Amino acid sequence: MEFLTSETVTSLMRFHGEYLGYKIAKRTLDIVISLIVLIIASPLILLIAIIIKIYDQGPVFFKQYRVGRLGREFLLYKFRTMYKDAREKFPELYNYNYTEEEMRNLIIKREDDPRVTRVGKWLRRTSFDELPNFINVLKGDMHLVGPRPDIWEHIRRYPKDHLQKLAIKPGITCIAQINGRGKLSFFQTNIYDLEYLENRSLTLDFKILYKTILVIIKRDGAF
């Protein structure tokens, strides 16, 4: 984290302040929708947990530290979609020593990822693997709408101007999620996140949420 200096954090704090009314409305929306989703989806959540447990006896949830606003770490919750011993089976896929050019064109999600289980592929195609993200929203780690949270191994390779996305909380969905999702390269995703940073508003948030529902139904870019 040495690249994220105190000067950088101070700059991020000053970057694009949010109006109090927008912050209150956004947080209210976060809480209300997250509660509704978790309550309505509770039978499905229980069913998914049982299926994952029966499939390979491994942990139900995938927990990983991600980077939030101003570089603060938080524990992200998702349903586990990979083999429980994926890191031991495929250590080469956890080597983050990309060149600058490789990082620019890197596709984060691979359609043929050998680490993903059969159950995991179904969860990813339906986006059900991200249902536990709503717990993070309730906790205040994330918003419903905002850049997807990344890991330090990627962020340390961001161009300096891409670090601006850390000025706001990450989210479950954003512009990149409705414009290609897993098909986008690493840099394309960041460009969309910076576009959201410049233009965010409650109206845009509602538009993104609506289009996200359509994308999930069509399974565009989900694999």
Summary of the structure (lengths in Angstrom):
residues: 223
radius of gyration: 17.3
end to end distance: 30.8
largest distance: 49.2
contacts: 634
relative contact order: 0.15
helix: 59%
strand: 11%
